[in-house]
């Protein structure tokens, strides 16, 4: 049996309009990970973009683990808090590339 590589998720709640959109975004990360052959581990959810605690926790997880992939609903979720370049050790995918 082959172990599927792990991917981490990141979602900014303030980029979405309601709890239902947040749930849908998280579900889309899981569906993307499965379709691409990954196991989705932790989904870091940013509740306060000004503080960026979830983003920094994601960066720390990438630094200390062997996870080399991050998935976001759209690249806009990395907007004010960071950029894909900040996650230099991991490949970043967006579920929706619009």
ROTI-261588 format. One record per atom (N, C-alpha, C): residue number from 1; residue in three letters; atom name; x, y, z. Coordinates in Angstrom, 1 decimal. Each point is the difference from the previous one (the first is absolute). Layout:
BEGIN
+-----+-----+----+--------+--------+--------+
|   i |  aa | at |     px |     py |     pz |
+-----+-----+----+--------+--------+--------+
| NUM | ALA | CA |      X |      Y |      Z |
...
+-----+-----+----+--------+--------+--------+
***
This chain:
BEGIN
+-----+-----+----+--------+--------+--------+
|   i |  aa | at |     px |     py |     pz |
+-----+-----+----+--------+--------+--------+
|   1 | UNK |  N |    0.8 |   -1.2 |    0.0 |
|   1 | UNK | CA |   -0.8 |    1.2 |    0.0 |
|   1 | UNK |  C |    0.9 |    1.2 |    0.0 |
|   2 | UNK |  N |   -0.3 |    1.0 |   -0.9 |
|   2 | UNK | CA |    0.7 |    1.2 |   -0.1 |
|   2 | UNK |  C |   -0.6 |    1.1 |    0.9 |
|   3 | UNK |  N |    0.8 |    0.7 |    0.7 |
|   3 | UNK | CA |   -0.5 |    1.1 |    0.9 |
|   3 | UNK |  C |   -0.1 |    1.2 |   -0.9 |
|   4 | UNK |  N |   -1.1 |    0.7 |    0.1 |
|   4 | UNK | CA |   -0.2 |    1.2 |   -0.7 |
|   4 | UNK |  C |    0.7 |    1.2 |    0.7 |
|   5 | UNK |  N |    0.6 |    0.9 |   -0.8 |
|   5 | UNK | CA |    0.7 |    1.1 |    0.7 |
|   5 | UNK |  C |   -1.0 |    0.9 |    0.6 |
|   6 | UNK |  N |    0.4 |    0.7 |    1.0 |
|   6 | UNK | CA |   -0.8 |    0.9 |    0.8 |
|   6 | UNK |  C |    0.0 |    1.4 |   -0.6 |
|   7 | UNK |  N |   -1.1 |    0.7 |    0.0 |
|   7 | UNK | CA |   -0.2 |    1.4 |   -0.3 |
|   7 | UNK |  C |   -0.6 |    0.7 |    1.1 |
|   8 | UNK |  N |    0.4 |    1.3 |    0.2 |
|   8 | UNK | CA |   -0.6 |    0.8 |    1.1 |
|   8 | UNK |  C |   -1.0 |    1.0 |   -0.7 |
|   9 | UNK |  N |   -1.0 |    0.5 |    0.7 |
|   9 | UNK | CA |   -0.9 |    0.9 |   -0.6 |
|   9 | UNK |  C |    0.1 |    1.4 |    0.8 |
|  10 | UNK |  N |   -0.4 |    1.0 |   -0.7 |
|  10 | UNK | CA |   -0.1 |    1.3 |    0.6 |
|  10 | UNK |  C |   -1.2 |    0.8 |   -0.6 |
|  11 | UNK |  N |   -0.8 |    0.5 |    0.9 |
|  11 | UNK | CA |   -1.2 |    0.8 |   -0.4 |
|  11 | UNK |  C |   -0.1 |    1.2 |    0.9 |
|  12 | UNK |  N |   -0.3 |    1.2 |   -0.6 |
|  12 | UNK | CA |   -0.2 |    1.2 |    0.7 |
|  12 | UNK |  C |   -1.6 |    0.2 |    0.1 |
|  13 | UNK |  N |   -0.5 |   -0.1 |    1.2 |
|  13 | UNK | CA |   -1.4 |    0.2 |    0.3 |
|  13 | UNK |  C |   -0.5 |    1.3 |   -0.5 |
|  14 | UNK |  N |    0.8 |    1.1 |    0.1 |
|  14 | UNK | CA |   -0.4 |    1.3 |   -0.4 |
|  14 | UNK |  C |   -0.1 |    0.2 |   -1.5 |
|  15 | UNK |  N |    0.5 |   -1.0 |   -0.7 |
|  15 | UNK | CA |   -0.1 |    0.1 |   -1.5 |
|  15 | UNK |  C |   -1.3 |   -0.7 |   -0.4 |
|  16 | UNK |  N |   -0.8 |   -0.5 |    0.9 |
|  16 | UNK | CA |   -1.3 |   -0.7 |   -0.3 |
|  16 | UNK |  C |   -1.1 |    0.8 |    0.7 |
|  17 | UNK |  N |   -1.2 |   -0.2 |   -0.5 |
|  17 | UNK | CA |   -1.1 |    0.8 |    0.6 |
|  17 | UNK |  C |   -0.8 |   -0.6 |    1.1 |
|  18 | UNK |  N |    0.2 |   -1.3 |    0.2 |
|  18 | UNK | CA |   -0.8 |   -0.7 |    1.1 |
|  18 | UNK |  C |    0.6 |   -1.3 |    0.3 |
|  19 | UNK |  N |   -0.6 |   -0.6 |    1.1 |
|  19 | UNK | CA |    0.5 |   -1.3 |    0.5 |
|  19 | UNK |  C |   -0.2 |   -1.1 |   -1.1 |
|  20 | UNK |  N |   -1.1 |    0.1 |   -0.8 |
|  20 | UNK | CA |   -0.2 |   -1.0 |   -1.0 |
|  20 | UNK |  C |    1.1 |    0.0 |   -1.1 |
|  21 | UNK |  N |    0.4 |    1.3 |   -0.3 |
|  21 | UNK | CA |    1.1 |    0.1 |   -1.0 |
|  21 | UNK |  C |    1.3 |   -0.6 |    0.5 |
|  22 | UNK |  N |    0.2 |    0.2 |    1.3 |
|  22 | UNK | CA |    1.2 |   -0.5 |    0.7 |
|  22 | UNK |  C |    0.0 |   -1.5 |   -0.1 |
|  23 | UNK |  N |   -1.1 |   -0.6 |    0.3 |
|  23 | UNK | CA |   -0.2 |   -1.5 |    0.0 |
|  23 | UNK |  C |    0.2 |   -0.5 |   -1.5 |
|  24 | UNK |  N |   -0.6 |    0.7 |   -0.9 |
|  24 | UNK | CA |    0.2 |   -0.4 |   -1.4 |
|  24 | UNK |  C |    1.4 |    0.1 |   -0.5 |
|  25 | UNK |  N |    0.7 |    1.1 |    0.5 |
|  25 | UNK | CA |    1.4 |    0.2 |   -0.4 |
|  25 | UNK |  C |    0.9 |   -1.2 |    0.6 |
|  26 | UNK |  N |   -0.3 |   -0.3 |    1.2 |
|  26 | UNK | CA |    0.8 |   -1.1 |    0.6 |
|  26 | UNK |  C |   -0.3 |   -1.3 |   -0.7 |
|  27 | UNK |  N |   -1.3 |   -0.2 |   -0.3 |
|  27 | UNK | CA |   -0.3 |   -1.3 |   -0.8 |
|  27 | UNK |  C |    0.6 |    0.0 |   -1.3 |
|  28 | UNK |  N |    0.2 |    1.2 |   -0.7 |
|  28 | UNK | CA |    0.6 |    0.0 |   -1.3 |
|  28 | UNK |  C |    1.5 |   -0.3 |    0.1 |
|  29 | UNK |  N |    0.6 |    0.3 |    1.1 |
|  29 | UNK | CA |    1.4 |   -0.3 |    0.3 |
|  29 | UNK |  C |    0.2 |   -1.5 |    0.1 |
|  30 | UNK |  N |   -0.9 |   -0.7 |    0.7 |
|  30 | UNK | CA |    0.0 |   -1.4 |    0.2 |
|  30 | UNK |  C |   -0.2 |   -0.7 |   -1.3 |
|  31 | UNK |  N |   -1.0 |    0.4 |   -0.8 |
|  31 | UNK | CA |   -0.3 |   -0.6 |   -1.3 |
|  31 | UNK |  C |    1.2 |    0.2 |   -0.9 |
|  32 | UNK |  N |    0.6 |    1.1 |   -0.1 |
|  32 | UNK | CA |    1.2 |    0.2 |   -0.8 |
|  32 | UNK |  C |    1.2 |   -0.9 |    0.4 |
|  33 | UNK |  N |    0.2 |    0.0 |    1.3 |
|  33 | UNK | CA |    1.1 |   -0.9 |    0.5 |
|  33 | UNK |  C |   -0.2 |   -1.4 |   -0.4 |
|  34 | UNK |  N |   -1.2 |   -0.5 |    0.2 |
|  34 | UNK | CA |   -0.3 |   -1.4 |   -0.4 |
|  34 | UNK |  C |    0.1 |   -0.3 |   -1.4 |
|  35 | UNK |  N |   -0.5 |    1.0 |   -0.9 |
|  35 | UNK | CA |    0.1 |   -0.2 |   -1.4 |
|  35 | UNK |  C |    1.4 |    0.0 |   -0.5 |
|  36 | UNK |  N |    0.9 |    0.8 |    0.7 |
|  36 | UNK | CA |    1.4 |    0.1 |   -0.4 |
|  36 | UNK |  C |    0.9 |   -1.0 |    0.6 |
|  37 | UNK |  N |   -0.6 |   -0.9 |    0.8 |
|  37 | UNK | CA |    0.8 |   -1.1 |    0.6 |
|  37 | UNK |  C |    0.7 |    0.4 |    1.3 |
|  38 | UNK |  N |   -0.5 |    0.9 |    0.7 |
|  38 | UNK | CA |    0.5 |    0.5 |    1.3 |
|  38 | UNK |  C |   -0.9 |   -0.4 |    1.2 |
|  39 | UNK |  N |    0.5 |    0.0 |    1.2 |
|  39 | UNK | CA |   -0.8 |   -0.1 |    1.2 |
|  39 | UNK |  C |    0.0 |    1.4 |    0.6 |
|  40 | UNK |  N |   -1.2 |    0.6 |    0.2 |
|  40 | UNK | CA |    0.0 |    1.3 |    0.6 |
|  40 | UNK |  C |    0.1 |   -0.1 |    1.5 |
|  41 | UNK |  N |    1.0 |    0.7 |    0.5 |
|  41 | UNK | CA |    0.3 |   -0.1 |    1.5 |
|  41 | UNK |  C |   -0.8 |    1.2 |    0.6 |
|  42 | UNK |  N |    0.7 |    0.9 |    0.6 |
|  42 | UNK | CA |   -0.5 |    1.1 |    0.7 |
|  42 | UNK |  C |   -0.4 |    1.1 |   -1.0 |
|  43 | UNK |  N |   -1.2 |    0.6 |    0.2 |
|  43 | UNK | CA |   -0.4 |    1.2 |   -0.7 |
|  43 | UNK |  C |    0.1 |    1.1 |    1.0 |
|  44 | UNK |  N |    0.9 |    0.9 |   -0.3 |
|  44 | UNK | CA |    0.2 |    1.2 |    0.8 |
|  44 | UNK |  C |   -1.0 |    1.1 |   -0.4 |
|  45 | UNK |  N |   -0.8 |    0.4 |    1.0 |
|  45 | UNK | CA |   -1.1 |    1.0 |   -0.3 |
|  45 | UNK |  C |    0.4 |    1.3 |    0.7 |
|  46 | UNK |  N |    0.2 |    1.0 |   -0.8 |
|  46 | UNK | CA |    0.3 |    1.3 |    0.5 |
|  46 | UNK |  C |   -1.2 |    0.7 |    0.3 |
|  47 | UNK |  N |   -0.2 |    0.4 |    1.3 |
|  47 | UNK | CA |   -1.2 |    0.7 |    0.5 |
|  47 | UNK |  C |    0.3 |    1.5 |    0.0 |
|  48 | UNK |  N |    1.3 |    0.4 |    0.2 |
|  48 | UNK | CA |    0.4 |    1.4 |    0.2 |
|  48 | UNK |  C |    1.2 |    0.2 |   -0.9 |
|  49 | UNK |  N |   -0.3 |    0.5 |   -1.3 |
|  49 | UNK | CA |    1.1 |    0.2 |   -0.9 |
|  49 | UNK |  C |    1.0 |    1.0 |    0.5 |
|  50 | UNK |  N |   -0.4 |    0.9 |    0.8 |
|  50 | UNK | CA |    1.0 |    1.0 |    0.5 |
|  50 | UNK |  C |    1.0 |   -0.7 |    0.9 |
|  51 | UNK |  N |   -0.4 |   -1.0 |    0.7 |
|  51 | UNK | CA |    0.9 |   -0.7 |    0.9 |
|  51 | UNK |  C |    0.8 |   -1.1 |   -0.7 |
|  52 | UNK |  N |   -0.6 |   -0.6 |   -1.0 |
|  52 | UNK | CA |    0.7 |   -1.1 |   -0.8 |
|  52 | UNK |  C |    0.5 |   -1.2 |    0.8 |
|  53 | UNK |  N |   -0.7 |   -0.3 |    1.1 |
|  53 | UNK | CA |    0.5 |   -1.1 |    0.8 |
|  53 | UNK |  C |   -0.1 |   -1.4 |   -0.7 |
|  54 | UNK |  N |   -1.0 |   -0.2 |   -0.7 |
|  54 | UNK | CA |   -0.2 |   -1.3 |   -0.8 |
|  54 | UNK |  C |    1.1 |   -0.1 |   -1.1 |
|  55 | UNK |  N |    0.2 |    1.2 |   -0.7 |
|  55 | UNK | CA |    1.0 |    0.0 |   -1.0 |
|  55 | UNK |  C |    1.4 |   -0.4 |    0.5 |
|  56 | UNK |  N |    0.3 |    0.6 |    1.2 |
|  56 | UNK | CA |    1.3 |   -0.2 |    0.6 |
|  56 | UNK |  C |    0.1 |   -1.5 |    0.5 |
|  57 | UNK |  N |   -1.1 |   -0.5 |    0.5 |
|  57 | UNK | CA |    0.0 |   -1.4 |    0.4 |
|  57 | UNK |  C |    0.2 |   -0.9 |   -1.2 |
|  58 | UNK |  N |   -0.6 |    0.3 |   -1.2 |
|  58 | UNK | CA |    0.2 |   -0.7 |   -1.2 |
|  58 | UNK |  C |    1.5 |    0.0 |   -0.4 |
|  59 | UNK |  N |    0.6 |    1.2 |    0.0 |
|  59 | UNK | CA |    1.4 |    0.1 |   -0.3 |
|  59 | UNK |  C |    0.9 |   -0.9 |    0.9 |
|  60 | UNK |  N |   -0.3 |    0.0 |    1.3 |
|  60 | UNK | CA |    0.8 |   -0.8 |    0.9 |
|  60 | UNK |  C |   -0.2 |   -1.5 |   -0.3 |
|  61 | UNK |  N |   -1.2 |   -0.4 |   -0.3 |
|  61 | UNK | CA |   -0.3 |   -1.4 |   -0.3 |
|  61 | UNK |  C |    0.8 |   -0.4 |   -1.3 |
|  62 | UNK |  N |    0.0 |    0.8 |   -1.0 |
|  62 | UNK | CA |    0.8 |   -0.3 |   -1.2 |
|  62 | UNK |  C |    1.5 |   -0.1 |    0.3 |
|  63 | UNK |  N |    0.5 |    0.9 |    0.9 |
|  63 | UNK | CA |    1.4 |    0.0 |    0.4 |
|  63 | UNK |  C |    0.4 |   -1.2 |    0.7 |
|  64 | UNK |  N |   -0.8 |   -0.5 |    1.0 |
|  64 | UNK | CA |    0.3 |   -1.1 |    0.8 |
|  64 | UNK |  C |   -0.4 |   -1.4 |   -0.5 |
|  65 | UNK |  N |   -0.8 |    0.0 |   -1.0 |
|  65 | UNK | CA |   -0.5 |   -1.3 |   -0.4 |
|  65 | UNK |  C |    0.5 |   -0.3 |   -1.4 |
|  66 | UNK |  N |   -0.4 |   -1.2 |   -0.5 |
|  66 | UNK | CA |    0.4 |   -0.3 |   -1.4 |
|  66 | UNK |  C |   -1.1 |    0.3 |   -1.0 |
|  67 | UNK |  N |   -1.0 |    0.7 |    0.4 |
|  67 | UNK | CA |   -1.1 |    0.4 |   -0.9 |
|  67 | UNK |  C |    0.6 |    1.1 |   -0.9 |
|  68 | UNK |  N |   -0.2 |   -0.2 |   -1.3 |
|  68 | UNK | CA |    0.5 |    0.9 |   -1.0 |
|  68 | UNK |  C |   -1.1 |    0.5 |   -1.0 |
|  69 | UNK |  N |   -1.2 |    0.0 |    0.5 |
|  69 | UNK | CA |   -1.1 |    0.4 |   -0.9 |
|  69 | UNK |  C |   -1.1 |    0.7 |    0.9 |
|  70 | UNK |  N |   -0.5 |    1.1 |   -0.5 |
|  70 | UNK | CA |   -1.0 |    0.8 |    0.7 |
|  70 | UNK |  C |   -1.1 |    0.3 |   -1.1 |
|  71 | UNK |  N |   -1.3 |   -0.1 |    0.5 |
|  71 | UNK | CA |   -1.1 |    0.3 |   -0.9 |
|  71 | UNK |  C |   -0.8 |    1.0 |    0.6 |
|  72 | UNK |  N |   -0.5 |    1.0 |   -0.8 |
|  72 | UNK | CA |   -0.8 |    1.1 |    0.4 |
|  72 | UNK |  C |   -1.2 |    0.0 |   -1.0 |
|  73 | UNK |  N |   -1.2 |    0.6 |    0.5 |
|  73 | UNK | CA |   -1.1 |    0.1 |   -0.9 |
|  73 | UNK |  C |    0.3 |    0.8 |   -1.3 |
|  74 | UNK |  N |    0.6 |    1.2 |    0.2 |
|  74 | UNK | CA |    0.5 |    0.9 |   -1.1 |
|  74 | UNK |  C |    1.3 |    0.6 |    0.5 |
|  75 | UNK |  N |    0.8 |    0.6 |   -0.9 |
|  75 | UNK | CA |    1.2 |    0.6 |    0.4 |
|  75 | UNK |  C |   -0.3 |    1.3 |    0.9 |
|  76 | UNK |  N |   -1.2 |    0.5 |   -0.1 |
|  76 | UNK | CA |   -0.4 |    1.2 |    0.8 |
|  76 | UNK |  C |    0.1 |   -0.3 |    1.4 |
|  77 | UNK |  N |   -0.1 |   -1.3 |    0.4 |
|  77 | UNK | CA |    0.1 |   -0.3 |    1.4 |
|  77 | UNK |  C |    1.4 |    0.2 |    0.6 |
|  78 | UNK |  N |    0.9 |    0.2 |   -0.9 |
|  78 | UNK | CA |    1.4 |    0.3 |    0.5 |
|  78 | UNK |  C |    0.3 |    1.5 |   -0.2 |
|  79 | UNK |  N |   -1.0 |    0.8 |   -0.4 |
|  79 | UNK | CA |    0.2 |    1.4 |   -0.3 |
|  79 | UNK |  C |    0.6 |    0.8 |    1.1 |
|  80 | UNK |  N |   -0.7 |    0.6 |    0.9 |
|  80 | UNK | CA |    0.5 |    0.9 |    1.0 |
|  80 | UNK |  C |    1.0 |   -0.6 |    1.0 |
|  81 | UNK |  N |   -0.1 |   -1.3 |    0.3 |
|  81 | UNK | CA |    0.9 |   -0.6 |    1.0 |
|  81 | UNK |  C |    1.3 |   -0.5 |   -0.6 |
|  82 | UNK |  N |    0.1 |   -0.3 |   -1.2 |
|  82 | UNK | CA |    1.2 |   -0.5 |   -0.5 |
|  82 | UNK |  C |   -0.2 |   -0.3 |   -1.5 |
|  83 | UNK |  N |    1.0 |   -0.6 |   -0.5 |
|  83 | UNK | CA |    0.0 |   -0.4 |   -1.4 |
|  83 | UNK |  C |    0.6 |   -1.4 |   -0.1 |
|  84 | UNK |  N |   -0.3 |   -0.6 |   -1.2 |
|  84 | UNK | CA |    0.5 |   -1.4 |   -0.1 |
|  84 | UNK |  C |    1.5 |   -0.1 |    0.2 |
|  85 | UNK |  N |    0.7 |    1.1 |   -0.3 |
|  85 | UNK | CA |    1.5 |    0.0 |    0.2 |
|  85 | UNK |  C |    0.3 |   -0.1 |    1.5 |
|  86 | UNK |  N |   -0.9 |    0.4 |    0.9 |
|  86 | UNK | CA |    0.3 |   -0.2 |    1.4 |
|  86 | UNK |  C |    0.0 |   -1.4 |    0.4 |
|  87 | UNK |  N |   -0.6 |   -0.9 |   -0.7 |
|  87 | UNK | CA |   -0.1 |   -1.4 |    0.2 |
|  87 | UNK |  C |    1.1 |   -0.7 |   -0.9 |
|  88 | UNK |  N |    1.2 |    0.5 |    0.0 |
|  88 | UNK | CA |    1.0 |   -0.3 |   -0.9 |
|  88 | UNK |  C |    0.3 |   -1.5 |    0.0 |
|  89 | UNK |  N |   -0.2 |   -0.8 |    1.0 |
|  89 | UNK | CA |    0.3 |   -1.4 |    0.1 |
|  89 | UNK |  C |   -1.1 |   -0.9 |   -0.6 |
|  90 | UNK |  N |   -1.1 |    0.6 |   -0.4 |
|  90 | UNK | CA |   -1.2 |   -0.8 |   -0.4 |
|  90 | UNK |  C |   -0.5 |    0.5 |   -1.3 |
|  91 | UNK |  N |   -0.6 |   -0.9 |   -0.8 |
|  91 | UNK | CA |   -0.7 |    0.4 |   -1.2 |
|  91 | UNK |  C |   -1.4 |    0.5 |    0.5 |
|  92 | UNK |  N |   -0.5 |    1.0 |   -0.6 |
|  92 | UNK | CA |   -1.4 |    0.5 |    0.4 |
|  92 | UNK |  C |   -0.9 |   -0.2 |   -1.2 |
|  93 | UNK |  N |   -1.2 |   -0.6 |    0.2 |
|  93 | UNK | CA |   -1.0 |   -0.2 |   -1.0 |
|  93 | UNK |  C |   -1.2 |    0.8 |    0.5 |
|  94 | UNK |  N |   -0.7 |    0.5 |   -1.0 |
|  94 | UNK | CA |   -1.3 |    0.6 |    0.2 |
|  94 | UNK |  C |   -1.1 |   -0.8 |   -0.6 |
|  95 | UNK |  N |   -1.0 |   -0.3 |    0.7 |
|  95 | UNK | CA |   -1.1 |   -0.9 |   -0.5 |
|  95 | UNK |  C |   -0.7 |    0.7 |   -1.1 |
|  96 | UNK |  N |   -0.3 |    1.3 |    0.1 |
|  96 | UNK | CA |   -0.6 |    0.8 |   -1.0 |
|  96 | UNK |  C |    1.0 |    1.0 |   -0.5 |
|  97 | UNK |  N |    0.4 |   -0.1 |   -1.2 |
|  97 | UNK | CA |    1.1 |    0.9 |   -0.6 |
|  97 | UNK |  C |   -0.5 |    1.3 |   -0.6 |
|  98 | UNK |  N |   -1.4 |    0.2 |    0.1 |
|  98 | UNK | CA |   -0.5 |    1.3 |   -0.5 |
|  98 | UNK |  C |    0.5 |    1.2 |    0.7 |
+-----+-----+----+--------+--------+--------+
***
